[in-house]
Amino acid sequence: MLRITGFMLTTMLMALGTYVVFFLAIGGFSLDGMMAHLANMADRYVAADAARIAGFKAIAGTTFIMGILAIAFLRRHTLANLLPGNAGEPE
């Protein structure tokens, strides 16, 4: 159970890391550029109305879940070894 929890936690951290890589990429792979883009997005988020904020949250949540599913799919062999009844099951 602890290994499966670790698998889920590391998969979620990898999905969060994709956000960081995305913002680094649009910032020209510099910390200053990334912070400038995040500040711009934060200013627009605060100024938006409730419907646009809800839409942004839906997009952000959907992309996060899709990232988790994609990373979990790519790591499926590790997960298969953790499930009971497999030959690679840890003792």
HELIX and SHEET records of a PDB file:
HELIX    1   1 LEU A    2  ILE A   26  1                                  25    
HELIX    2   2 LEU A   31  ALA A   47  1                                  17    
HELIX    3   3 ALA A   50  LEU A   74  1                                  25    
HELIX    4   4 ARG A   76  LEU A   82  1                                   7    
END                                                                             
